[in-house]
Amino acid sequence: DHLVCFLPGTLALGAHNGLPADHMDLAKELMQTCYQMYVQMETGLSPEIVHFIMHQDSTRDIDVKPADRHNLLRPETVESLFYLYRFTKDPKYQDWGWEILQNFNKYTKVRSLRL
């Protein structure tokens, strides 16, 4: 579920503020999963819900049911990317956020109408 992508940022905040360092490790792993929800889609925009494919002979990691293919412009993933970049200084999180923003602009931006 896309809403779970708030958790990498929360874990990173906790690790940054004194919780065990393995919270940051988990944040990074979960962030990779949330990012993959974007990059494995044709538009580069995450669906609302994905199902993990656990079969070893599968060529894909995730499956998306037709009713879950929509994107509700949720901020959770990008917010988590922001925190991970700030705390780790790893530019890949900045790059991932930029890539997602470009796809939002490409596929969801509409011209404003003058009334």
Secondary structure, DSSP 8 states (H G I E B T S, - for coil): -GGGGGHHHHHHHHHHTTS-THHHHHHHHHHHHHHHHHHTSTTS---S--EE---TT-S-SEE--GGG-------HHHHHHHHHHHHH--HHHHHHHHHHHHHHHHHH-------
